[in-house]
C-alpha cells in the first residue's frame, strides 16, 4: 500500500485553501501597513491618530512596528515559496500574541473600545495558524520533490 498517496477524504478542501490565502493576504496587508507606519512616521504625527504613543517609549513603538512588518512577511513568504511553510504558522501565532498584548495594553489604559478589534485580529491569526497547521497545510518544497 502506498502511504504517500492522499485519499480524497483526507485532502484539504480547495475552498479552505482559498479562504486561508485570502485571510493571509488581508492580515499581512493590515500588519504591514500598521507596522510600516509605526516604523516610519514621526511619533508626534502618530500621536494625532493614536494618543497612546506619547506615553510609550519610542523604541517600543518602533519595535512593535518591526515585529508587525516581519510578521506580515512571515504570513506570506514561507507559504508562497514553499520554503519552510511551517514558519507561516509561527508568524500567525506571533501576530496573535501581539494582539493579545495590545488588548492588555489597552485594558491597562481603560481604552476598552480598542479591544474588540484586537480580539478579532487575534482570532483571524489563530484561524490561519490552525488552518495551516491542521486542516490545509502547505507542503514544503522538499516534500513535493520527494513525492
DSSP file (Angstrom, degrees, kcal/mol; ACC not computed):
  #  RESIDUE AA STRUCTURE BP1 BP2  ACC     N-H-->O    O-->H-N    N-H-->O    O-->H-N    TCO  KAPPA ALPHA  PHI   PSI    X-CA   Y-CA   Z-CA
    1    1 A X              0   0    0      0, 0.0     2,-0.7     0, 0.0     0, 0.0   0.000 360.0 360.0 360.0 131.5    0.0    0.0    0.0
    2    2 A X    >   -     0   0    0      1,-0.2     3,-0.6     2,-0.0     0, 0.0  -0.696 360.0-171.1 -81.9 113.8    1.4    3.4   -1.0
    3    3 A X  T 3  S+     0   0    0     -2,-0.7    -1,-0.2     1,-0.2     0, 0.0   0.606  78.9  65.8 -82.6 -11.2    1.4    5.6    2.1
    4    4 A X  T 3  S+     0   0    0      2,-0.1    -1,-0.2   143,-0.0     2,-0.2   0.669  79.5  96.8 -84.8 -15.1    2.3    8.8    0.2
    5    5 A X    <   -     0   0    0     -3,-0.6     2,-0.5     1,-0.0   142,-0.0  -0.488  68.5-140.6 -75.1 145.8   -1.0    8.9   -1.7
    6    6 A X        -     0   0    0     -2,-0.2     2,-0.1     3,-0.0    -2,-0.1  -0.910  11.3-136.0-108.6 126.9   -3.7   11.1   -0.3
    7    7 A X     >  -     0   0    0     -2,-0.5     4,-1.1     1,-0.1     3,-0.5  -0.406  23.9-113.9 -76.3 158.8   -7.3    9.9   -0.4
    8    8 A X  T  4 S+     0   0    0      1,-0.2     3,-0.2     2,-0.2    -1,-0.1   0.840 116.4  56.2 -61.3 -33.1  -10.0   12.3   -1.4
    9    9 A X  T  4 S+     0   0    0      1,-0.2    -1,-0.2     3,-0.0    -3,-0.0   0.834 110.3  43.1 -69.9 -31.8  -11.4   12.3    2.1
   10   10 A X  T  4 S+     0   0    0     -3,-0.5     2,-0.3     2,-0.1    -1,-0.2   0.577  90.5 103.4 -91.7  -8.6   -8.1   13.4    3.7
   11   11 A X  S  < S-     0   0    0     -4,-1.1     3,-0.1    -3,-0.2   125,-0.1  -0.547  79.4-114.4 -73.9 132.8   -7.3   16.1    1.1
   12   12 A X        -     0   0    0     -2,-0.3   124,-0.1   125,-0.1    -1,-0.1  -0.348  38.1 -99.9 -65.7 149.2   -8.0   19.6    2.3
   13   13 A X     >  -     0   0    0      1,-0.1     4,-1.8   122,-0.1     5,-0.1  -0.386  16.9-132.3 -71.7 147.2  -10.8   21.4    0.5
   14   14 A X  H  > S+     0   0    0      1,-0.2     4,-2.3     2,-0.2     5,-0.2   0.853 107.4  59.2 -64.5 -34.8   -9.9   23.9   -2.2
   15   15 A X  H  > S+     0   0    0      1,-0.2     4,-2.6     2,-0.2    -1,-0.2   0.897 103.8  49.5 -62.1 -41.4  -12.3   26.3   -0.6
   16   16 A X  H  > S+     0   0    0      2,-0.2     4,-2.8     1,-0.2     5,-0.2   0.909 109.4  52.3 -65.8 -40.9  -10.4   26.3    2.7
   17   17 A X  H  X S+     0   0    0     -4,-1.8     4,-2.5     2,-0.2    -2,-0.2   0.928 111.4  47.2 -57.6 -44.9   -7.1   26.9    0.9
   18   18 A X  H  X S+     0   0    0     -4,-2.3     4,-2.5     2,-0.2    -2,-0.2   0.924 112.2  49.0 -64.7 -45.1   -8.7   29.9   -0.8
   19   19 A X  H  X S+     0   0    0     -4,-2.6     4,-2.6     1,-0.2    -1,-0.2   0.924 112.4  48.8 -60.6 -44.6  -10.2   31.3    2.4
   20   20 A X  H  X S+     0   0    0     -4,-2.8     4,-2.7     1,-0.2    -2,-0.2   0.904 110.9  49.8 -64.6 -40.5   -6.8   30.9    4.2
   21   21 A X  H  X S+     0   0    0     -4,-2.5     4,-2.5    -5,-0.2     5,-0.2   0.922 111.3  49.3 -63.2 -42.7   -4.9   32.6    1.4
   22   22 A X  H  X S+     0   0    0     -4,-2.5     4,-2.6     1,-0.2    -2,-0.2   0.941 113.9  45.6 -61.1 -46.7   -7.4   35.5    1.4
   23   23 A X  H  X S+     0   0    0     -4,-2.6     4,-2.9     1,-0.2     5,-0.3   0.891 111.2  53.1 -64.9 -38.8   -7.1   35.9    5.1
   24   24 A X  H  X S+     0   0    0     -4,-2.7     4,-2.5    -5,-0.2    -1,-0.2   0.931 112.2  44.6 -60.9 -45.4   -3.3   35.6    5.0
   25   25 A X  H  X S+     0   0    0     -4,-2.5     4,-2.5     2,-0.2    -2,-0.2   0.927 116.0  46.5 -66.2 -45.0   -3.1   38.4    2.4
   26   26 A X  H  X S+     0   0    0     -4,-2.6     4,-2.4    -5,-0.2    -2,-0.2   0.934 115.6  45.0 -63.7 -46.0   -5.5   40.6    4.2
   27   27 A X  H  X S+     0   0    0     -4,-2.9     4,-2.6     2,-0.2     5,-0.2   0.900 113.0  51.0 -66.5 -39.9   -3.9   40.1    7.6
   28   28 A X  H  X S+     0   0    0     -4,-2.5     4,-2.7    -5,-0.3     5,-0.2   0.915 111.1  48.7 -62.5 -42.0   -0.4   40.6    6.1
   29   29 A X  H  X S+     0   0    0     -4,-2.5     4,-2.4     2,-0.2     5,-0.2   0.915 110.9  50.7 -62.6 -42.9   -1.6   43.8    4.5
   30   30 A X  H  X S+     0   0    0     -4,-2.4     4,-2.3     1,-0.2    -2,-0.2   0.943 116.5  39.7 -59.2 -50.0   -3.1   45.0    7.8
   31   31 A X  H  X S+     0   0    0     -4,-2.6     4,-2.9     2,-0.2     5,-0.3   0.854 113.1  54.8 -73.3 -34.1    0.1   44.3    9.7
   32   32 A X  H  X S+     0   0    0     -4,-2.7     4,-2.6    -5,-0.2     5,-0.2   0.933 112.9  42.9 -63.4 -44.9    2.4   45.6    7.0
   33   33 A X  H  X S+     0   0    0     -4,-2.4     4,-2.2    -5,-0.2    -2,-0.2   0.942 117.5  45.1 -66.1 -47.1    0.6   48.9    6.9
   34   34 A X  H  X S+     0   0    0     -4,-2.3     4,-2.0    -5,-0.2    -2,-0.2   0.922 117.1  45.5 -63.3 -43.8    0.3   49.3   10.6
   35   35 A X  H  X S+     0   0    0     -4,-2.9     4,-1.9     2,-0.2    -2,-0.2   0.911 111.0  51.5 -66.9 -43.2    3.9   48.2   11.2
   36   36 A X  H  X S+     0   0    0     -4,-2.6     4,-2.1    -5,-0.3     5,-0.3   0.895 109.5  51.6 -60.9 -40.0    5.3   50.4    8.4
   37   37 A X  H  X S+     0   0    0     -4,-2.2     4,-2.5     1,-0.2    -1,-0.2   0.929 110.4  47.9 -61.8 -44.8    3.5   53.4    9.9
   38   38 A X  H  < S+     0   0    0     -4,-2.0    -1,-0.2     1,-0.2    -2,-0.2   0.801 115.0  47.2 -67.6 -27.8    5.0   52.7   13.4
   39   39 A X  H  < S+     0   0    0     -4,-1.9    -1,-0.2    26,-0.2    -2,-0.2   0.827 125.7  23.8 -79.7 -32.6    8.5   52.3   11.8
   40   40 A X  H  < S+     0   0    0     -4,-2.1     2,-0.3    -5,-0.2    -2,-0.2   0.704  95.8  91.4-112.8 -23.4    8.5   55.4    9.7
   41   41 A X  S  < S-     0   0    0     -4,-2.5     5,-0.0    -5,-0.3    -4,-0.0  -0.569  80.7-109.1 -81.1 135.7    6.0   58.0   11.0
   42   42 A X     >  -     0   0    0     -2,-0.3     4,-2.4     1,-0.1     3,-0.4  -0.347  27.7-121.0 -58.9 143.4    7.3   60.6   13.5
   43   43 A X  H  > S+     0   0    0      1,-0.2     4,-2.3     2,-0.2     5,-0.1   0.878 111.7  54.3 -56.3 -42.3    6.0   60.0   17.0
   44   44 A X  H  > S+     0   0    0      1,-0.2     4,-0.6     2,-0.2    -1,-0.2   0.875 109.7  47.5 -62.2 -37.8    4.3   63.4   17.1
   45   45 A X  H >> S+     0   0    0     -3,-0.4     3,-0.9     1,-0.2     4,-0.5   0.906 111.8  49.9 -69.3 -42.2    2.4   62.8   13.9
   46   46 A X  H >X S+     0   0    0     -4,-2.4     4,-2.8     1,-0.2     3,-1.3   0.865 100.7  65.2 -62.6 -35.9    1.3   59.3   15.0
   47   47 A X  H 3< S+     0   0    0     -4,-2.3    -1,-0.2     1,-0.3    -2,-0.2   0.752  89.7  66.1 -62.5 -24.5    0.1   60.8   18.3
   48   48 A X  H << S+     0   0    0     -3,-0.9    -1,-0.3    -4,-0.6     3,-0.2   0.855 116.4  26.8 -65.3 -33.0   -2.6   62.8   16.5
   49   49 A X  H << S+     0   0    0     -3,-1.3     2,-0.4    -4,-0.5    -2,-0.2   0.750 136.3  29.2 -97.4 -30.4   -4.3   59.5   15.5
   50   50 A X    ><  -     0   0    0     -4,-2.8     3,-2.0     1,-0.1     4,-0.3  -0.782  63.6-173.9-134.5  88.3   -3.1   57.3   18.4
   51   51 A X  G >  S+     0   0    0     -2,-0.4     3,-1.5     1,-0.3     4,-0.5   0.715  75.9  76.9 -58.7 -21.3   -2.6   59.3   21.6
   52   52 A X  G >  S+     0   0    0      1,-0.3     3,-1.0     2,-0.2     4,-0.5   0.762  79.4  71.6 -60.7 -24.8   -1.2   56.3   23.4
   53   53 A X  G X  S+     0   0    0     -3,-2.0     3,-0.6     1,-0.3    -1,-0.3   0.767  86.5  64.4 -66.6 -23.7    2.1   56.6   21.6
   54   54 A X  G <  S+     0   0    0     -3,-1.5    -1,-0.3    -4,-0.3    -2,-0.2   0.828 105.9  44.0 -66.6 -30.1    3.0   59.8   23.6
   55   55 A X  G <  S+     0   0    0     -3,-1.0     2,-0.3    -4,-0.5    -1,-0.2   0.457 103.1  79.4 -94.1  -1.9    3.1   57.7   26.8
   56   56 A X  S <  S-     0   0    0     -3,-0.6     2,-0.1    -4,-0.5     5,-0.0  -0.813  92.3 -99.8-106.3 146.3    5.1   54.8   25.3
   57   57 A X    >>  -     0   0    0     -2,-0.3     4,-1.8     1,-0.1     3,-0.6  -0.397  28.3-130.8 -61.3 137.1    8.8   54.7   24.7
   58   58 A X  H 3> S+     0   0    0      1,-0.3     4,-2.3     2,-0.2     5,-0.2   0.843 107.7  58.4 -61.7 -32.4    9.6   55.5   21.0
   59   59 A X  H 3> S+     0   0    0      1,-0.2     4,-2.3     2,-0.2    -1,-0.3   0.880 104.5  51.4 -64.1 -36.6   11.9   52.4   20.9
   60   60 A X  H <> S+     0   0    0     -3,-0.6     4,-2.7     2,-0.2    -2,-0.2   0.911 108.9  50.5 -64.7 -42.4    8.9   50.2   21.9
   61   61 A X  H  X S+     0   0    0     -4,-1.8     4,-2.2     1,-0.2    -2,-0.2   0.920 112.1  46.7 -62.6 -43.3    6.8   51.7   19.2
   62   62 A X  H  X S+     0   0    0     -4,-2.3     4,-2.5     2,-0.2    -1,-0.2   0.891 111.7  51.7 -65.9 -38.9    9.5   51.1   16.6
   63   63 A X  H  X S+     0   0    0     -4,-2.3     4,-2.6     2,-0.2    -2,-0.2   0.913 109.4  49.5 -63.2 -43.1   10.0   47.5   17.9
   64   64 A X  H  X S+     0   0    0     -4,-2.7     4,-2.4     2,-0.2    -2,-0.2   0.919 111.2  50.6 -61.2 -42.9    6.2   46.8   17.6
   65   65 A X  H  X S+     0   0    0     -4,-2.2     4,-2.4     2,-0.2    -2,-0.2   0.916 110.9  47.5 -60.7 -44.6    6.3   48.2   14.0
   66   66 A X  H  X S+     0   0    0     -4,-2.5     4,-2.7     1,-0.2     5,-0.2   0.913 111.3  51.4 -63.3 -42.7    9.2   46.0   13.1
   67   67 A X  H  X S+     0   0    0     -4,-2.6     4,-2.4     1,-0.2    -2,-0.2   0.901 110.9  48.7 -60.8 -41.1    7.5   42.9   14.7
   68   68 A X  H  X S+     0   0    0     -4,-2.4     4,-2.3     2,-0.2    -2,-0.2   0.912 112.1  47.3 -67.3 -42.6    4.3   43.7   12.7
   69   69 A X  H  X S+     0   0    0     -4,-2.4     4,-2.2     2,-0.2    -2,-0.2   0.936 114.6  46.2 -64.8 -45.6    6.2   44.0    9.4
   70   70 A X  H  X S+     0   0    0     -4,-2.7     4,-2.3     1,-0.2    -2,-0.2   0.886 112.0  51.8 -64.8 -37.8    8.2   40.9    9.9
   71   71 A X  H  X S+     0   0    0     -4,-2.4     4,-1.5    -5,-0.2    -1,-0.2   0.901 108.0  52.0 -63.0 -40.9    5.0   39.0   11.0
   72   72 A X  H  X S+     0   0    0     -4,-2.3     4,-0.8     1,-0.2     3,-0.3   0.922 111.0  46.7 -61.3 -44.4    3.3   40.2    7.8
   73   73 A X  H >X S+     0   0    0     -4,-2.2     4,-2.5     1,-0.2     3,-0.7   0.888 109.6  55.3 -63.5 -38.1    6.2   38.9    5.7
   74   74 A X  H 3< S+     0   0    0     -4,-2.3     4,-0.3     1,-0.2    17,-0.3   0.763 100.5  59.3 -67.5 -25.6    6.1   35.6    7.7
   75   75 A X  H 3< S+     0   0    0     -4,-1.5    -1,-0.2    -3,-0.3    -2,-0.2   0.799 122.6  19.5 -69.6 -27.9    2.4   35.1    6.8
   76   76 A X  H <X S+     0   0    0     -4,-0.8     4,-3.0    -3,-0.7     5,-0.3   0.856 111.5  60.7-110.9 -50.3    3.2   35.1    3.1
   77   77 A X  H  X S+     0   0    0     -4,-2.5     4,-2.6     1,-0.2     6,-0.4   0.888 104.5  47.5 -60.5 -48.1    6.7   34.4    2.1
   78   78 A X  H  >>S+     0   0    0     -5,-0.4     4,-1.1    -4,-0.3     5,-0.7   0.899 118.0  43.2 -61.4 -36.7    7.2   30.9    3.5
   79   79 A X  H  45S+     0   0    0     -3,-0.2    -2,-0.2    -5,-0.2    -1,-0.2   0.900 114.5  49.3 -73.9 -40.2    3.9   29.7    2.1
   80   80 A X  H  <5S+     0   0    0     -4,-3.0    -2,-0.2     1,-0.2    -3,-0.2   0.905 120.5  35.6 -65.2 -41.3    4.4   31.4   -1.3
   81   81 A X  H  <5S-     0   0    0     -4,-2.6    -1,-0.2    -5,-0.3    -2,-0.2   0.649  99.2-135.1 -86.0 -15.2    7.9   30.0   -1.8
   82   82 A X  T  <5 +     0   0    0     -4,-1.1    59,-3.5    -5,-0.3     2,-0.7   0.753  62.3 134.0  60.4  26.2    7.1   26.7   -0.1
   83   83 A X  S   <S-     0   0    0     -5,-0.7    -1,-0.2    -6,-0.4    -2,-0.2  -0.935  86.9 -21.0-105.5 112.7   10.4   27.0    1.8
   84   84 A X  S >  S+     0   0    0     -2,-0.7     3,-2.3     1,-0.1     4,-0.3   0.938  76.1 178.3  53.9  54.2    9.7   26.2    5.5
   85   85 A X  T >> S+     0   0    0      1,-0.3     3,-1.4    -7,-0.2     4,-0.6   0.679  70.1  76.7 -63.1 -15.4    5.9   26.9    5.2
   86   86 A X  H 3> S+     0   0    0      1,-0.3     4,-1.5     2,-0.2     3,-0.3   0.716  79.9  72.1 -65.9 -17.5    5.5   26.0    8.9
   87   87 A X  H <> S+     0   0    0     -3,-2.3     4,-2.6     1,-0.2    -1,-0.3   0.784  86.8  63.7 -66.3 -26.0    7.0   29.4    9.6
   88   88 A X  H <> S+     0   0    0     -3,-1.4     4,-2.3    -4,-0.3    -1,-0.2   0.905 101.3  50.3 -61.9 -40.5    3.7   30.9    8.4
   89   89 A X  H  X S+     0   0    0     -4,-0.6     4,-2.3    -3,-0.3    -2,-0.2   0.924 111.2  48.0 -62.8 -44.9    2.0   29.1   11.3
   90   90 A X  H  X S+     0   0    0     -4,-1.5     4,-2.6     1,-0.2    -2,-0.2   0.884 110.3  52.1 -64.8 -38.4    4.6   30.6   13.7
   91   91 A X  H  X S+     0   0    0     -4,-2.6     4,-2.5   -17,-0.3    -1,-0.2   0.909 109.2  50.2 -63.5 -41.3    4.1   34.0   12.2
   92   92 A X  H  X S+     0   0    0     -4,-2.3     4,-2.1     2,-0.2    -2,-0.2   0.920 111.6  47.6 -63.9 -43.3    0.3   33.7   12.7
   93   93 A X  H  X S+     0   0    0     -4,-2.3     4,-2.1     1,-0.2    -2,-0.2   0.913 111.5  51.9 -62.4 -41.4    0.8   32.7   16.4
   94   94 A X  H  X S+     0   0    0     -4,-2.6     4,-2.0     1,-0.2    -2,-0.2   0.900 109.9  47.8 -62.1 -41.6    3.2   35.6   16.9
   95   95 A X  H  X S+     0   0    0     -4,-2.5     4,-1.9     2,-0.2    -1,-0.2   0.850 108.7  54.4 -70.1 -33.3    0.8   38.1   15.5
   96   96 A X  H  X S+     0   0    0     -4,-2.1     4,-2.2     2,-0.2    -1,-0.2   0.908 108.2  50.5 -63.0 -40.3   -2.0   36.7   17.6
   97   97 A X  H  X S+     0   0    0     -4,-2.1     4,-2.7     1,-0.2     5,-0.2   0.901 106.3  54.6 -63.6 -40.9    0.3   37.3   20.6
   98   98 A X  H  X S+     0   0    0     -4,-2.0     4,-2.2     1,-0.2    -1,-0.2   0.909 109.8  48.0 -57.4 -41.4    1.0   40.8   19.5
   99   99 A X  H  X S+     0   0    0     -4,-1.9     4,-2.5     2,-0.2    -2,-0.2   0.873 109.5  51.4 -70.1 -36.6   -2.8   41.4   19.5
  100  100 A X  H  X S+     0   0    0     -4,-2.2     4,-2.3     2,-0.2    -2,-0.2   0.930 112.2  47.1 -63.6 -44.2   -3.3   39.8   23.0
  101  101 A X  H  X S+     0   0    0     -4,-2.7     4,-2.3     1,-0.2    -2,-0.2   0.879 110.8  52.4 -64.6 -37.2   -0.5   42.1   24.3
  102  102 A X  H  X S+     0   0    0     -4,-2.2     4,-2.6    -5,-0.2    -2,-0.2   0.914 108.8  50.1 -63.9 -41.9   -2.2   45.1   22.6
  103  103 A X  H  X S+     0   0    0     -4,-2.5     4,-2.5     2,-0.2    -2,-0.2   0.918 111.0  48.8 -62.7 -42.8   -5.5   44.2   24.2
  104  104 A X  H  X S+     0   0    0     -4,-2.3     4,-2.3     2,-0.2    -1,-0.2   0.895 110.7  51.3 -63.3 -39.6   -3.8   44.0   27.6
  105  105 A X  H  X S+     0   0    0     -4,-2.3     4,-1.1     2,-0.2    -2,-0.2   0.934 111.2  47.1 -61.2 -46.5   -2.2   47.4   27.0
  106  106 A X  H  <>S+     0   0    0     -4,-2.6     5,-3.0     1,-0.2     3,-0.3   0.877 110.3  53.5 -65.5 -36.5   -5.5   48.9   26.1
  107  107 A X  H ><5S+     0   0    0     -4,-2.5     3,-1.7     1,-0.2    -1,-0.2   0.924 105.1  54.0 -61.3 -43.3   -7.1   47.4   29.1
  108  108 A X  H 3<5S+     0   0    0     -4,-2.3    -1,-0.2     1,-0.3    -2,-0.2   0.783 112.8  43.7 -63.3 -25.8   -4.4   48.9   31.3
  109  109 A X  T 3<5S-     0   0    0     -4,-1.1    -1,-0.3    -3,-0.3    -2,-0.2   0.314 113.4-118.3 -99.3   6.4   -5.2   52.3   29.9
  110  110 A X  T < 5 +     0   0    0     -3,-1.7     2,-0.9    -4,-0.2    -3,-0.2   0.832  67.5 142.7  58.4  34.8   -9.0   51.8   30.1
  111  111 A X    > < +     0   0    0     -5,-3.0     3,-1.5     1,-0.2     4,-0.4  -0.580  14.4 160.7 -99.8  67.0   -9.3   52.1   26.3
  112  112 A X  G >>  +     0   0    0     -2,-0.9     3,-0.9     1,-0.3     4,-0.6   0.732  60.3  69.1 -67.3 -24.2  -11.9   49.4   26.1
  113  113 A X  G 34 S+     0   0    0      1,-0.2     4,-0.3    -3,-0.2    -1,-0.3   0.734  96.9  54.5 -68.9 -19.5  -13.2   50.4   22.6
  114  114 A X  G <> S+     0   0    0     -3,-1.5     4,-1.3     1,-0.2     3,-0.3   0.676  90.2  77.6 -84.2 -17.7   -9.9   49.2   21.0
  115  115 A X  H <> S+     0   0    0     -3,-0.9     4,-2.4    -4,-0.4     5,-0.2   0.866  82.8  60.2 -68.0 -39.4  -10.1   45.7   22.5
  116  116 A X  H  X S+     0   0    0     -4,-0.6     4,-2.6     1,-0.2    -1,-0.2   0.894 105.9  48.8 -57.3 -38.7  -12.7   44.2   20.1
  117  117 A X  H  > S+     0   0    0     -4,-0.3     4,-2.7    -3,-0.3     5,-0.2   0.893 109.9  52.4 -68.0 -36.9  -10.5   44.8   17.1
  118  118 A X  H  X S+     0   0    0     -4,-1.3     4,-2.3     2,-0.2    -2,-0.2   0.920 111.9  45.9 -60.6 -43.3   -7.6   43.3   18.9
  119  119 A X  H  X S+     0   0    0     -4,-2.4     4,-2.3     2,-0.2    -2,-0.2   0.908 113.0  49.8 -67.0 -42.4   -9.7   40.2   19.7
  120  120 A X  H  X S+     0   0    0     -4,-2.6     4,-2.2    -5,-0.2    -2,-0.2   0.939 113.3  44.9 -61.7 -48.2  -11.0   40.0   16.1
  121  121 A X  H  X S+     0   0    0     -4,-2.7     4,-2.4     1,-0.2    -2,-0.2   0.898 112.8  51.2 -65.9 -40.4   -7.5   40.2   14.5
  122  122 A X  H  X S+     0   0    0     -4,-2.3     4,-2.5    -5,-0.2    -1,-0.2   0.899 109.1  52.5 -62.1 -39.5   -6.1   37.7   17.0
  123  123 A X  H  X S+     0   0    0     -4,-2.3     4,-2.2     2,-0.2    -2,-0.2   0.899 108.8  48.6 -62.6 -41.9   -8.9   35.4   16.1
  124  124 A X  H  X S+     0   0    0     -4,-2.2     4,-2.3     2,-0.2    -2,-0.2   0.924 112.0  49.4 -63.8 -43.8   -8.1   35.6   12.4
  125  125 A X  H  X S+     0   0    0     -4,-2.4     4,-2.4     1,-0.2    -2,-0.2   0.907 111.6  48.5 -62.6 -41.5   -4.4   35.0   13.1
  126  126 A X  H  X S+     0   0    0     -4,-2.5     4,-2.7     2,-0.2    -1,-0.2   0.864 109.0  53.5 -67.7 -35.1   -5.3   31.9   15.2
  127  127 A X  H  X S+     0   0    0     -4,-2.2     4,-3.1     2,-0.2    -2,-0.2   0.917 109.8  48.1 -63.8 -42.4   -7.6   30.6   12.5
  128  128 A X  H  X S+     0   0    0     -4,-2.3     4,-3.0     2,-0.2     5,-0.2   0.932 111.8  49.6 -62.3 -45.5   -4.8   30.9   10.0
  129  129 A X  H  X S+     0   0    0     -4,-2.4     4,-1.1     1,-0.2    -2,-0.2   0.927 114.9  44.1 -60.4 -44.9   -2.4   29.1   12.4
  130  130 A X  H  X>S+     0   0    0     -4,-2.7     4,-2.9     2,-0.2     5,-0.9   0.946 115.6  47.5 -63.7 -48.5   -4.9   26.4   12.9
  131  131 A X  I  <>S+     0   0    0     -4,-3.1     5,-3.9     1,-0.2     4,-0.3   0.907 115.0  44.1 -61.8 -44.1   -5.8   26.1    9.2
  132  132 A X  I  <5S+     0   0    0     -4,-3.0     6,-0.4    -5,-0.2    -1,-0.2   0.649 121.0  40.4 -79.2 -14.2   -2.2   26.0    8.0
  133  133 A X  I  <5S+     0   0    0     -4,-1.1    -2,-0.2    -3,-0.3    -1,-0.2   0.770 132.7  12.5 -99.5 -30.2   -1.1   23.6   10.7
  134  134 A X  I  <5S+     0   0    0     -4,-2.9    -3,-0.2    -5,-0.2     3,-0.2   0.823 130.0  25.6-114.7 -48.7   -4.0   21.1   10.8
  135  135 A X  I   <S+     0   0    0     -5,-0.9    -3,-0.2    -4,-0.3    -4,-0.1   0.824 130.7  13.0 -98.5 -34.7   -6.5   21.4    8.0
  136  136 A X  S   <S+     0   0    0     -5,-3.9    -1,-0.2    -6,-0.2    -2,-0.1  -0.384  73.8 175.5-143.6  61.0   -4.8   22.8    5.0
  137  137 A X        -     0   0    0     -3,-0.2     2,-0.6    -4,-0.1    -4,-0.1  -0.335  30.7-125.4 -68.2 151.1   -1.0   22.8    5.4
  138  138 A X        -     0   0    0     -6,-0.4   -53,-0.1   -53,-0.1    -1,-0.1  -0.863  29.8-121.7 -95.8 124.7    1.2   23.9    2.6
  139  139 A X        -     0   0    0     -2,-0.6     2,-0.1     1,-0.1    -1,-0.0  -0.363  25.4-109.4 -69.1 144.5    3.7   21.2    1.8
  140  140 A X     >  -     0   0    0      1,-0.1     4,-1.8    -2,-0.1     3,-0.4  -0.395  27.0-116.8 -65.5 146.9    7.4   22.1    1.9
  141  141 A X  H  > S+     0   0    0    -59,-3.5     4,-1.8     1,-0.2     5,-0.1   0.869 116.8  53.9 -55.5 -38.8    9.1   22.3   -1.5
  142  142 A X  H  > S+     0   0    0    -60,-0.3     4,-2.0     1,-0.2    -1,-0.2   0.859 104.8  54.0 -65.8 -35.9   11.4   19.4   -0.5
  143  143 A X  H  > S+     0   0    0     -3,-0.4     4,-1.2     1,-0.2    -1,-0.2   0.884 107.6  50.6 -65.3 -38.4    8.3   17.2    0.4
  144  144 A X  H  < S+     0   0    0     -4,-1.8    -1,-0.2     1,-0.2    -2,-0.2   0.890 110.0  49.7 -66.9 -38.2    6.8   17.8   -3.0
  145  145 A X  H  < S+     0   0    0     -4,-1.8    -1,-0.2     1,-0.2    -2,-0.2   0.894 109.5  51.7 -66.1 -39.4   10.1   16.8   -4.7
  146  146 A X  H  <        0   0    0     -4,-2.0    -1,-0.2     1,-0.2    -2,-0.2   0.764 360.0 360.0 -69.1 -26.1   10.3   13.6   -2.7
  147  147 A X     <        0   0    0     -4,-1.2    -1,-0.2    -3,-0.1    -2,-0.2   0.487 360.0 360.0 -74.3 360.0    6.8   12.5   -3.6
